Amino acid sequence: MTEHVDTSEGKPLNHHVKQSIERYFRELNGAQPASVYDMVLREVERPLLEVVMQQTNGNQSRAAEVLGINRNTLRKKLKFYQLIR
């Protein structure tokens, strides 16, 4: 089941993501992008991890629970984005 998450503007988060992706393609001015999927994941994943870690006061077990991922997976991602040593 997909959860509908409203933002402060009353629109779902996916609405804002879609707008950002559409703007990205418009700004390419016809140039062909490469690896858009990986780029979008990188652009979204790092701030997601940063915010969740802030909201959980750095508690990785709680952050993993909030994210719905394994704590070891979270640690790997935090290291990848150099959010921990």
PDB file of N, CA, C and O in Angstrom:
ATOM      1  N   MET A   1       0.836  -1.170   0.000  1.00  0.00           N
ATOM      2  CA  MET A   1       0.000   0.000   0.000  1.00  0.00           C
ATOM      3  C   MET A   1       0.890   1.245   0.000  1.00  0.00           C
ATOM      4  O   MET A   1       1.818   1.340   0.804  1.00  0.00           O
ATOM      5  N   THR A   2       0.621   2.182  -0.878  1.00  0.00           N
ATOM      6  CA  THR A   2       1.369   3.427  -0.971  1.00  0.00           C
ATOM      7  C   THR A   2       0.767   4.446  -0.021  1.00  0.00           C
ATOM      8  O   THR A   2      -0.445   4.661  -0.007  1.00  0.00           O
ATOM      9  N   GLU A   3       1.621   5.069   0.770  1.00  0.00           N
ATOM     10  CA  GLU A   3       1.167   6.087   1.698  1.00  0.00           C
ATOM     11  C   GLU A   3       1.160   7.438   1.009  1.00  0.00           C
ATOM     12  O   GLU A   3       2.104   7.784   0.299  1.00  0.00           O
ATOM     13  N   HIS A   4       0.117   8.188   1.213  1.00  0.00           N
ATOM     14  CA  HIS A   4      -0.010   9.535   0.648  1.00  0.00           C
ATOM     15  C   HIS A   4       0.551  10.514   1.671  1.00  0.00           C
ATOM     16  O   HIS A   4       0.005  10.650   2.766  1.00  0.00           O
ATOM     17  N   VAL A   5       1.631  11.190   1.324  1.00  0.00           N
ATOM     18  CA  VAL A   5       2.277  12.111   2.253  1.00  0.00           C
ATOM     19  C   VAL A   5       2.074  13.537   1.766  1.00  0.00           C
ATOM     20  O   VAL A   5       2.609  13.933   0.730  1.00  0.00           O
ATOM     21  N   ASP A   6       1.297  14.305   2.523  1.00  0.00           N
ATOM     22  CA  ASP A   6       1.082  15.711   2.176  1.00  0.00           C
ATOM     23  C   ASP A   6       2.223  16.561   2.716  1.00  0.00           C
ATOM     24  O   ASP A   6       2.747  16.311   3.801  1.00  0.00           O
ATOM     25  N   THR A   7       2.592  17.560   1.945  1.00  0.00           N
ATOM     26  CA  THR A   7       3.604  18.511   2.380  1.00  0.00           C
ATOM     27  C   THR A   7       2.903  19.719   2.973  1.00  0.00           C
ATOM     28  O   THR A   7       1.676  19.749   3.063  1.00  0.00           O
ATOM     29  N   SER A   8       3.668  20.702   3.374  1.00  0.00           N
ATOM     30  CA  SER A   8       3.074  21.904   3.964  1.00  0.00           C
ATOM     31  C   SER A   8       2.172  22.641   2.975  1.00  0.00           C
ATOM     32  O   SER A   8       1.294  23.399   3.388  1.00  0.00           O
ATOM     33  N   GLU A   9       2.376  22.429   1.694  1.00  0.00           N
ATOM     34  CA  GLU A   9       1.532  23.078   0.683  1.00  0.00           C
ATOM     35  C   GLU A   9       0.282  22.263   0.391  1.00  0.00           C
ATOM     36  O   GLU A   9      -0.521  22.648  -0.459  1.00  0.00           O
ATOM     37  N   GLY A  10       0.106  21.148   1.078  1.00  0.00           N
ATOM     38  CA  GLY A  10      -1.071  20.324   0.886  1.00  0.00           C
ATOM     39  C   GLY A  10      -0.994  19.403  -0.309  1.00  0.00           C
ATOM     40  O   GLY A  10      -1.979  18.749  -0.653  1.00  0.00           O
ATOM     41  N   LYS A  11       0.163  19.341  -0.949  1.00  0.00           N
ATOM     42  CA  LYS A  11       0.336  18.460  -2.099  1.00  0.00           C
ATOM     43  C   LYS A  11       1.230  17.299  -1.695  1.00  0.00           C
ATOM     44  O   LYS A  11       2.115  17.460  -0.855  1.00  0.00           O
ATOM     45  N   PRO A  12       1.005  16.123  -2.288  1.00  0.00           N
ATOM     46  CA  PRO A  12       1.828  14.976  -1.922  1.00  0.00           C
ATOM     47  C   PRO A  12       3.289  15.172  -2.331  1.00  0.00           C
ATOM     48  O   PRO A  12       3.592  15.870  -3.298  1.00  0.00           O
ATOM     49  N   LEU A  13       4.164  14.554  -1.589  1.00  0.00           N
ATOM     50  CA  LEU A  13       5.595  14.642  -1.850  1.00  0.00           C
ATOM     51  C   LEU A  13       5.914  14.252  -3.291  1.00  0.00           C
ATOM     52  O   LEU A  13       6.756  14.882  -3.930  1.00  0.00           O
ATOM     53  N   ASN A  14       5.245  13.214  -3.808  1.00  0.00           N
ATOM     54  CA  ASN A  14       5.542  12.778  -5.178  1.00  0.00           C
ATOM     55  C   ASN A  14       5.223  13.858  -6.210  1.00  0.00           C
ATOM     56  O   ASN A  14       5.814  13.872  -7.290  1.00  0.00           O
ATOM     57  N   HIS A  15       4.303  14.756  -5.895  1.00  0.00           N
ATOM     58  CA  HIS A  15       3.999  15.885  -6.783  1.00  0.00           C
ATOM     59  C   HIS A  15       5.236  16.776  -6.936  1.00  0.00           C
ATOM     60  O   HIS A  15       5.586  17.180  -8.045  1.00  0.00           O
ATOM     61  N   HIS A  16       5.887  17.074  -5.818  1.00  0.00           N
ATOM     62  CA  HIS A  16       7.068  17.936  -5.835  1.00  0.00           C
ATOM     63  C   HIS A  16       8.249  17.244  -6.509  1.00  0.00           C
ATOM     64  O   HIS A  16       9.028  17.879  -7.221  1.00  0.00           O
ATOM     65  N   VAL A  17       8.374  15.951  -6.283  1.00  0.00           N
ATOM     66  CA  VAL A  17       9.446  15.192  -6.940  1.00  0.00           C
ATOM     67  C   VAL A  17       9.226  15.215  -8.446  1.00  0.00           C
ATOM     68  O   VAL A  17      10.161  15.449  -9.213  1.00  0.00           O
ATOM     69  N   LYS A  18       7.989  14.972  -8.867  1.00  0.00           N
ATOM     70  CA  LYS A  18       7.673  14.983 -10.301  1.00  0.00           C
ATOM     71  C   LYS A  18       7.982  16.345 -10.913  1.00  0.00           C
ATOM     72  O   LYS A  18       8.560  16.420 -11.997  1.00  0.00           O
ATOM     73  N   GLN A  19       7.603  17.415 -10.231  1.00  0.00           N
ATOM     74  CA  GLN A  19       7.887  18.760 -10.742  1.00  0.00           C
ATOM     75  C   GLN A  19       9.389  18.986 -10.897  1.00  0.00           C
ATOM     76  O   GLN A  19       9.830  19.574 -11.884  1.00  0.00           O
ATOM     77  N   SER A  20      10.159  18.529  -9.941  1.00  0.00           N
ATOM     78  CA  SER A  20      11.618  18.699 -10.005  1.00  0.00           C
ATOM     79  C   SER A  20      12.211  17.927 -11.170  1.00  0.00           C
ATOM     80  O   SER A  20      13.101  18.426 -11.859  1.00  0.00           O
ATOM     81  N   ILE A  21      11.725  16.715 -11.395  1.00  0.00           N
ATOM     82  CA  ILE A  21      12.239  15.906 -12.505  1.00  0.00           C
ATOM     83  C   ILE A  21      11.846  16.535 -13.842  1.00  0.00           C
ATOM     84  O   ILE A  21      12.655  16.580 -14.769  1.00  0.00           O
ATOM     85  N   GLU A  22      10.616  17.017 -13.944  1.00  0.00           N
ATOM     86  CA  GLU A  22      10.189  17.687 -15.175  1.00  0.00           C
ATOM     87  C   GLU A  22      11.038  18.928 -15.441  1.00  0.00           C
ATOM     88  O   GLU A  22      11.424  19.177 -16.583  1.00  0.00           O
ATOM     89  N   ARG A  23      11.331  19.706 -14.401  1.00  0.00           N
ATOM     90  CA  ARG A  23      12.173  20.894 -14.543  1.00  0.00           C
ATOM     91  C   ARG A  23      13.579  20.496 -15.000  1.00  0.00           C
ATOM     92  O   ARG A  23      14.170  21.165 -15.847  1.00  0.00           O
ATOM     93  N   TYR A  24      14.110  19.412 -14.442  1.00  0.00           N
ATOM     94  CA  TYR A  24      15.434  18.918 -14.833  1.00  0.00           C
ATOM     95  C   TYR A  24      15.464  18.639 -16.338  1.00  0.00           C
ATOM     96  O   TYR A  24      16.400  19.049 -17.025  1.00  0.00           O
ATOM     97  N   PHE A  25      14.447  17.943 -16.849  1.00  0.00           N
ATOM     98  CA  PHE A  25      14.414  17.625 -18.279  1.00  0.00           C
ATOM     99  C   PHE A  25      14.253  18.887 -19.130  1.00  0.00           C
ATOM    100  O   PHE A  25      14.871  18.999 -20.189  1.00  0.00           O
ATOM    101  N   ARG A  26      13.435  19.830 -18.679  1.00  0.00           N
ATOM    102  CA  ARG A  26      13.286  21.088 -19.426  1.00  0.00           C
ATOM    103  C   ARG A  26      14.618  21.825 -19.521  1.00  0.00           C
ATOM    104  O   ARG A  26      14.959  22.371 -20.570  1.00  0.00           O
ATOM    105  N   GLU A  27      15.358  21.838 -18.437  1.00  0.00           N
ATOM    106  CA  GLU A  27      16.623  22.568 -18.402  1.00  0.00           C
ATOM    107  C   GLU A  27      17.728  21.893 -19.211  1.00  0.00           C
ATOM    108  O   GLU A  27      18.775  22.494 -19.452  1.00  0.00           O
ATOM    109  N   LEU A  28      17.502  20.658 -19.627  1.00  0.00           N
ATOM    110  CA  LEU A  28      18.473  19.979 -20.492  1.00  0.00           C
ATOM    111  C   LEU A  28      18.451  20.549 -21.905  1.00  0.00           C
ATOM    112  O   LEU A  28      19.398  20.361 -22.670  1.00  0.00           O
ATOM    113  N   ASN A  29      17.370  21.246 -22.251  1.00  0.00           N
ATOM    114  CA  ASN A  29      17.232  21.840 -23.590  1.00  0.00           C
ATOM    115  C   ASN A  29      17.463  20.833 -24.705  1.00  0.00           C
ATOM    116  O   ASN A  29      18.162  21.118 -25.678  1.00  0.00           O
ATOM    117  N   GLY A  30      16.870  19.651 -24.556  1.00  0.00           N
ATOM    118  CA  GLY A  30      16.964  18.640 -25.601  1.00  0.00           C
ATOM    119  C   GLY A  30      18.154  17.709 -25.495  1.00  0.00           C
ATOM    120  O   GLY A  30      18.203  16.702 -26.202  1.00  0.00           O
ATOM    121  N   ALA A  31      19.109  18.011 -24.639  1.00  0.00           N
ATOM    122  CA  ALA A  31      20.259  17.111 -24.456  1.00  0.00           C
ATOM    123  C   ALA A  31      19.771  15.811 -23.827  1.00  0.00           C
ATOM    124  O   ALA A  31      18.829  15.811 -23.036  1.00  0.00           O
ATOM    125  N   GLN A  32      20.412  14.717 -24.181  1.00  0.00           N
ATOM    126  CA  GLN A  32      20.023  13.415 -23.657  1.00  0.00           C
ATOM    127  C   GLN A  32      20.725  13.141 -22.326  1.00  0.00           C
ATOM    128  O   GLN A  32      21.955  13.124 -22.265  1.00  0.00           O
ATOM    129  N   PRO A  33      19.960  12.931 -21.276  1.00  0.00           N
ATOM    130  CA  PRO A  33      20.574  12.618 -19.984  1.00  0.00           C
ATOM    131  C   PRO A  33      21.030  11.162 -19.950  1.00  0.00           C
ATOM    132  O   PRO A  33      20.600  10.340 -20.760  1.00  0.00           O
ATOM    133  N   ALA A  34      21.893  10.867 -19.011  1.00  0.00           N
ATOM    134  CA  ALA A  34      22.350   9.489 -18.825  1.00  0.00           C
ATOM    135  C   ALA A  34      22.164   9.110 -17.360  1.00  0.00           C
ATOM    136  O   ALA A  34      22.349   9.935 -16.466  1.00  0.00           O
ATOM    137  N   SER A  35      21.805   7.883 -17.132  1.00  0.00           N
ATOM    138  CA  SER A  35      21.686   7.331 -15.772  1.00  0.00           C
ATOM    139  C   SER A  35      20.778   8.170 -14.874  1.00  0.00           C
ATOM    140  O   SER A  35      21.126   8.459 -13.729  1.00  0.00           O
ATOM    141  N   VAL A  36      19.635   8.552 -15.389  1.00  0.00           N
ATOM    142  CA  VAL A  36      18.712   9.392 -14.631  1.00  0.00           C
ATOM    143  C   VAL A  36      18.234   8.684 -13.362  1.00  0.00           C
ATOM    144  O   VAL A  36      18.109   9.309 -12.309  1.00  0.00           O
ATOM    145  N   TYR A  37      17.973   7.402 -13.462  1.00  0.00           N
ATOM    146  CA  TYR A  37      17.484   6.648 -12.300  1.00  0.00           C
ATOM    147  C   TYR A  37      18.471   6.738 -11.143  1.00  0.00           C
ATOM    148  O   TYR A  37      18.093   7.081 -10.023  1.00  0.00           O
ATOM    149  N   ASP A  38      19.735   6.429 -11.417  1.00  0.00           N
ATOM    150  CA  ASP A  38      20.762   6.486 -10.370  1.00  0.00           C
ATOM    151  C   ASP A  38      20.941   7.904  -9.845  1.00  0.00           C
ATOM    152  O   ASP A  38      21.119   8.102  -8.643  1.00  0.00           O
ATOM    153  N   MET A  39      20.895   8.884 -10.728  1.00  0.00           N
ATOM    154  CA  MET A  39      21.050  10.275 -10.322  1.00  0.00           C
ATOM    155  C   MET A  39      19.935  10.686  -9.361  1.00  0.00           C
ATOM    156  O   MET A  39      20.195  11.303  -8.328  1.00  0.00           O
ATOM    157  N   VAL A  40      18.703  10.344  -9.704  1.00  0.00           N
ATOM    158  CA  VAL A  40      17.570  10.711  -8.852  1.00  0.00           C
ATOM    159  C   VAL A  40      17.683  10.031  -7.492  1.00  0.00           C
ATOM    160  O   VAL A  40      17.439  10.659  -6.462  1.00  0.00           O
ATOM    161  N   LEU A  41      18.047   8.760  -7.483  1.00  0.00           N
ATOM    162  CA  LEU A  41      18.199   8.070  -6.202  1.00  0.00           C
ATOM    163  C   LEU A  41      19.263   8.728  -5.341  1.00  0.00           C
ATOM    164  O   LEU A  41      19.060   8.916  -4.142  1.00  0.00           O
ATOM    165  N   ARG A  42      20.388   9.078  -5.933  1.00  0.00           N
ATOM    166  CA  ARG A  42      21.457   9.738  -5.166  1.00  0.00           C
ATOM    167  C   ARG A  42      20.992  11.089  -4.635  1.00  0.00           C
ATOM    168  O   ARG A  42      21.266  11.444  -3.489  1.00  0.00           O
ATOM    169  N   GLU A  43      20.286  11.840  -5.479  1.00  0.00           N
ATOM    170  CA  GLU A  43      19.835  13.173  -5.086  1.00  0.00           C
ATOM    171  C   GLU A  43      18.797  13.128  -3.965  1.00  0.00           C
ATOM    172  O   GLU A  43      18.731  14.044  -3.145  1.00  0.00           O
ATOM    173  N   VAL A  44      18.004  12.087  -3.926  1.00  0.00           N
ATOM    174  CA  VAL A  44      16.951  11.973  -2.921  1.00  0.00           C
ATOM    175  C   VAL A  44      17.446  11.245  -1.673  1.00  0.00           C
ATOM    176  O   VAL A  44      17.086  11.612  -0.555  1.00  0.00           O
ATOM    177  N   GLU A  45      18.261  10.228  -1.860  1.00  0.00           N
ATOM    178  CA  GLU A  45      18.649   9.368  -0.746  1.00  0.00           C
ATOM    179  C   GLU A  45      19.486  10.100   0.306  1.00  0.00           C
ATOM    180  O   GLU A  45      19.230   9.957   1.502  1.00  0.00           O
ATOM    181  N   ARG A  46      20.464  10.868  -0.116  1.00  0.00           N
ATOM    182  CA  ARG A  46      21.326  11.551   0.862  1.00  0.00           C
ATOM    183  C   ARG A  46      20.533  12.489   1.783  1.00  0.00           C
ATOM    184  O   ARG A  46      20.650  12.374   3.003  1.00  0.00           O
ATOM    185  N   PRO A  47      19.723  13.422   1.231  1.00  0.00           N
ATOM    186  CA  PRO A  47      18.966  14.281   2.145  1.00  0.00           C
ATOM    187  C   PRO A  47      17.963  13.498   2.998  1.00  0.00           C
ATOM    188  O   PRO A  47      17.701  13.872   4.141  1.00  0.00           O
ATOM    189  N   LEU A  48      17.408  12.428   2.456  1.00  0.00           N
ATOM    190  CA  LEU A  48      16.502  11.583   3.234  1.00  0.00           C
ATOM    191  C   LEU A  48      17.233  11.021   4.446  1.00  0.00           C
ATOM    192  O   LEU A  48      16.728  11.078   5.567  1.00  0.00           O
ATOM    193  N   LEU A  49      18.424  10.477   4.215  1.00  0.00           N
ATOM    194  CA  LEU A  49      19.211   9.920   5.315  1.00  0.00           C
ATOM    195  C   LEU A  49      19.593  11.001   6.320  1.00  0.00           C
ATOM    196  O   LEU A  49      19.529  10.782   7.530  1.00  0.00           O
ATOM    197  N   GLU A  50      19.989  12.164   5.820  1.00  0.00           N
ATOM    198  CA  GLU A  50      20.372  13.264   6.713  1.00  0.00           C
ATOM    199  C   GLU A  50      19.215  13.669   7.626  1.00  0.00           C
ATOM    200  O   GLU A  50      19.393  13.823   8.834  1.00  0.00           O
ATOM    201  N   VAL A  51      18.045  13.837   7.048  1.00  0.00           N
ATOM    202  CA  VAL A  51      16.887  14.278   7.828  1.00  0.00           C
ATOM    203  C   VAL A  51      16.459  13.211   8.827  1.00  0.00           C
ATOM    204  O   VAL A  51      16.175  13.523   9.983  1.00  0.00           O
ATOM    205  N   VAL A  52      16.411  11.964   8.394  1.00  0.00           N
ATOM    206  CA  VAL A  52      15.999  10.893   9.306  1.00  0.00           C
ATOM    207  C   VAL A  52      17.001  10.751  10.449  1.00  0.00           C
ATOM    208  O   VAL A  52      16.604  10.534  11.594  1.00  0.00           O
ATOM    209  N   MET A  53      18.286  10.871  10.154  1.00  0.00           N
ATOM    210  CA  MET A  53      19.287  10.796  11.219  1.00  0.00           C
ATOM    211  C   MET A  53      19.120  11.967  12.192  1.00  0.00           C
ATOM    212  O   MET A  53      19.287  11.793  13.399  1.00  0.00           O
ATOM    213  N   GLN A  54      18.796  13.145  11.683  1.00  0.00           N
ATOM    214  CA  GLN A  54      18.552  14.297  12.566  1.00  0.00           C
ATOM    215  C   GLN A  54      17.319  14.054  13.436  1.00  0.00           C
ATOM    216  O   GLN A  54      17.331  14.312  14.640  1.00  0.00           O
ATOM    217  N   GLN A  55      16.259  13.555  12.805  1.00  0.00           N
ATOM    218  CA  GLN A  55      15.003  13.331  13.524  1.00  0.00           C
ATOM    219  C   GLN A  55      15.123  12.251  14.593  1.00  0.00           C
ATOM    220  O   GLN A  55      14.364  12.246  15.562  1.00  0.00           O
ATOM    221  N   THR A  56      16.076  11.336  14.421  1.00  0.00           N
ATOM    222  CA  THR A  56      16.276  10.251  15.387  1.00  0.00           C
ATOM    223  C   THR A  56      17.490  10.515  16.274  1.00  0.00           C
ATOM    224  O   THR A  56      17.969   9.619  16.969  1.00  0.00           O
ATOM    225  N   ASN A  57      17.983  11.757  16.243  1.00  0.00           N
ATOM    226  CA  ASN A  57      19.141  12.151  17.055  1.00  0.00           C
ATOM    227  C   ASN A  57      20.333  11.224  16.861  1.00  0.00           C
ATOM    228  O   ASN A  57      21.055  10.918  17.810  1.00  0.00           O
ATOM    229  N   GLY A  58      20.534  10.780  15.619  1.00  0.00           N
ATOM    230  CA  GLY A  58      21.685   9.949  15.294  1.00  0.00           C
ATOM    231  C   GLY A  58      21.547   8.489  15.683  1.00  0.00           C
ATOM    232  O   GLY A  58      22.501   7.724  15.543  1.00  0.00           O
ATOM    233  N   ASN A  59      20.391   8.090  16.163  1.00  0.00           N
ATOM    234  CA  ASN A  59      20.171   6.704  16.570  1.00  0.00           C
ATOM    235  C   ASN A  59      19.941   5.852  15.321  1.00  0.00           C
ATOM    236  O   ASN A  59      18.871   5.894  14.714  1.00  0.00           O
ATOM    237  N   GLN A  60      20.960   5.081  14.951  1.00  0.00           N
ATOM    238  CA  GLN A  60      20.897   4.315  13.708  1.00  0.00           C
ATOM    239  C   GLN A  60      19.836   3.221  13.749  1.00  0.00           C
ATOM    240  O   GLN A  60      19.191   2.953  12.736  1.00  0.00           O
ATOM    241  N   SER A  61      19.649   2.593  14.887  1.00  0.00           N
ATOM    242  CA  SER A  61      18.620   1.547  14.987  1.00  0.00           C
ATOM    243  C   SER A  61      17.239   2.143  14.754  1.00  0.00           C
ATOM    244  O   SER A  61      16.425   1.578  14.023  1.00  0.00           O
ATOM    245  N   ARG A  62      16.984   3.274  15.372  1.00  0.00           N
ATOM    246  CA  ARG A  62      15.683   3.944  15.198  1.00  0.00           C
ATOM    247  C   ARG A  62      15.532   4.459  13.769  1.00  0.00           C
ATOM    248  O   ARG A  62      14.458   4.346  13.177  1.00  0.00           O
ATOM    249  N   ALA A  63      16.604   5.024  13.213  1.00  0.00           N
ATOM    250  CA  ALA A  63      16.562   5.524  11.833  1.00  0.00           C
ATOM    251  C   ALA A  63      16.266   4.390  10.862  1.00  0.00           C
ATOM    252  O   ALA A  63      15.467   4.552   9.939  1.00  0.00           O
ATOM    253  N   ALA A  64      16.905   3.249  11.065  1.00  0.00           N
ATOM    254  CA  ALA A  64      16.660   2.094  10.194  1.00  0.00           C
ATOM    255  C   ALA A  64      15.201   1.666  10.288  1.00  0.00           C
ATOM    256  O   ALA A  64      14.582   1.309   9.286  1.00  0.00           O
ATOM    257  N   GLU A  65      14.662   1.703  11.495  1.00  0.00           N
ATOM    258  CA  GLU A  65      13.258   1.343  11.694  1.00  0.00           C
ATOM    259  C   GLU A  65      12.339   2.332  10.973  1.00  0.00           C
ATOM    260  O   GLU A  65      11.389   1.926  10.303  1.00  0.00           O
ATOM    261  N   VAL A  66      12.622   3.615  11.110  1.00  0.00           N
ATOM    262  CA  VAL A  66      11.820   4.654  10.445  1.00  0.00           C
ATOM    263  C   VAL A  66      11.869   4.476   8.929  1.00  0.00           C
ATOM    264  O   VAL A  66      10.855   4.618   8.246  1.00  0.00           O
ATOM    265  N   LEU A  67      13.055   4.165   8.412  1.00  0.00           N
ATOM    266  CA  LEU A  67      13.235   3.998   6.968  1.00  0.00           C
ATOM    267  C   LEU A  67      12.710   2.658   6.458  1.00  0.00           C
ATOM    268  O   LEU A  67      12.446   2.499   5.266  1.00  0.00           O
ATOM    269  N   GLY A  68      12.562   1.703   7.363  1.00  0.00           N
ATOM    270  CA  GLY A  68      12.107   0.373   6.958  1.00  0.00           C
ATOM    271  C   GLY A  68      13.198  -0.439   6.292  1.00  0.00           C
ATOM    272  O   GLY A  68      12.929  -1.264   5.419  1.00  0.00           O
ATOM    273  N   ILE A  69      14.453  -0.197   6.717  1.00  0.00           N
ATOM    274  CA  ILE A  69      15.581  -0.953   6.170  1.00  0.00           C
ATOM    275  C   ILE A  69      16.392  -1.552   7.315  1.00  0.00           C
ATOM    276  O   ILE A  69      16.256  -1.146   8.469  1.00  0.00           O
ATOM    277  N   ASN A  70      17.225  -2.506   6.980  1.00  0.00           N
ATOM    278  CA  ASN A  70      18.107  -3.144   7.944  1.00  0.00           C
ATOM    279  C   ASN A  70      19.155  -2.144   8.424  1.00  0.00           C
ATOM    280  O   ASN A  70      19.615  -1.305   7.650  1.00  0.00           O
ATOM    281  N   ARG A  71      19.532  -2.231   9.698  1.00  0.00           N
ATOM    282  CA  ARG A  71      20.519  -1.302  10.254  1.00  0.00           C
ATOM    283  C   ARG A  71      21.851  -1.393   9.527  1.00  0.00           C
ATOM    284  O   ARG A  71      22.511  -0.373   9.326  1.00  0.00           O
ATOM    285  N   ASN A  72      22.261  -2.597   9.127  1.00  0.00           N
ATOM    286  CA  ASN A  72      23.518  -2.742   8.381  1.00  0.00           C
ATOM    287  C   ASN A  72      23.436  -2.049   7.021  1.00  0.00           C
ATOM    288  O   ASN A  72      24.408  -1.448   6.564  1.00  0.00           O
ATOM    289  N   THR A  73      22.282  -2.137   6.385  1.00  0.00           N
ATOM    290  CA  THR A  73      22.076  -1.440   5.110  1.00  0.00           C
ATOM    291  C   THR A  73      22.172   0.063   5.327  1.00  0.00           C
ATOM    292  O   THR A  73      22.783   0.772   4.529  1.00  0.00           O
ATOM    293  N   LEU A  74      21.572   0.545   6.401  1.00  0.00           N
ATOM    294  CA  LEU A  74      21.648   1.971   6.721  1.00  0.00           C
ATOM    295  C   LEU A  74      23.097   2.392   6.918  1.00  0.00           C
ATOM    296  O   LEU A  74      23.519   3.419   6.386  1.00  0.00           O
ATOM    297  N   ARG A  75      23.864   1.616   7.673  1.00  0.00           N
ATOM    298  CA  ARG A  75      25.270   1.952   7.920  1.00  0.00           C
ATOM    299  C   ARG A  75      26.054   2.031   6.608  1.00  0.00           C
ATOM    300  O   ARG A  75      26.870   2.934   6.423  1.00  0.00           O
ATOM    301  N   LYS A  76      25.805   1.093   5.708  1.00  0.00           N
ATOM    302  CA  LYS A  76      26.496   1.113   4.405  1.00  0.00           C
ATOM    303  C   LYS A  76      26.156   2.389   3.643  1.00  0.00           C
ATOM    304  O   LYS A  76      27.033   3.015   3.046  1.00  0.00           O
ATOM    305  N   LYS A  77      24.893   2.768   3.666  1.00  0.00           N
ATOM    306  CA  LYS A  77      24.467   3.981   2.958  1.00  0.00           C
ATOM    307  C   LYS A  77      25.056   5.235   3.615  1.00  0.00           C
ATOM    308  O   LYS A  77      25.481   6.156   2.918  1.00  0.00           O
ATOM    309  N   LEU A  78      25.082   5.273   4.930  1.00  0.00           N
ATOM    310  CA  LEU A  78      25.664   6.415   5.639  1.00  0.00           C
ATOM    311  C   LEU A  78      27.145   6.548   5.315  1.00  0.00           C
ATOM    312  O   LEU A  78      27.652   7.657   5.151  1.00  0.00           O
ATOM    313  N   LYS A  79      27.833   5.426   5.222  1.00  0.00           N
ATOM    314  CA  LYS A  79      29.257   5.450   4.857  1.00  0.00           C
ATOM    315  C   LYS A  79      29.427   5.887   3.404  1.00  0.00           C
ATOM    316  O   LYS A  79      30.312   6.686   3.097  1.00  0.00           O
ATOM    317  N   PHE A  80      28.589   5.370   2.515  1.00  0.00           N
ATOM    318  CA  PHE A  80      28.667   5.716   1.097  1.00  0.00           C
ATOM    319  C   PHE A  80      28.543   7.225   0.895  1.00  0.00           C
ATOM    320  O   PHE A  80      29.275   7.814   0.099  1.00  0.00           O
ATOM    321  N   TYR A  81      27.617   7.843   1.618  1.00  0.00           N
ATOM    322  CA  TYR A  81      27.395   9.286   1.496  1.00  0.00           C
ATOM    323  C   TYR A  81      28.278  10.090   2.453  1.00  0.00           C
ATOM    324  O   TYR A  81      28.121  11.304   2.591  1.00  0.00           O
ATOM    325  N   GLN A  82      29.194   9.403   3.101  1.00  0.00           N
ATOM    326  CA  GLN A  82      30.146  10.012   4.043  1.00  0.00           C
ATOM    327  C   GLN A  82      29.428  10.787   5.146  1.00  0.00           C
ATOM    328  O   GLN A  82      29.849  11.876   5.536  1.00  0.00           O
ATOM    329  N   LEU A  83      28.353  10.210   5.633  1.00  0.00           N
ATOM    330  CA  LEU A  83      27.617  10.797   6.743  1.00  0.00           C
ATOM    331  C   LEU A  83      28.107  10.243   8.081  1.00  0.00           C
ATOM    332  O   LEU A  83      27.799  10.787   9.141  1.00  0.00           O
ATOM    333  N   ILE A  84      28.876   9.150   8.015  1.00  0.00           N
ATOM    334  CA  ILE A  84      29.587   8.606   9.174  1.00  0.00           C
ATOM    335  C   ILE A  84      30.938   8.120   8.685  1.00  0.00           C
ATOM    336  O   ILE A  84      31.173   7.992   7.483  1.00  0.00           O
ATOM    337  N   ARG A  85      31.813   7.853   9.627  1.00  0.00           N
ATOM    338  CA  ARG A  85      33.148   7.335   9.269  1.00  0.00           C
ATOM    339  C   ARG A  85      33.155   5.844   9.242  1.00  0.00           C
ATOM    340  O   ARG A  85      34.188   5.236   8.961  1.00  0.00           O
TER     341      ARG A  85
END
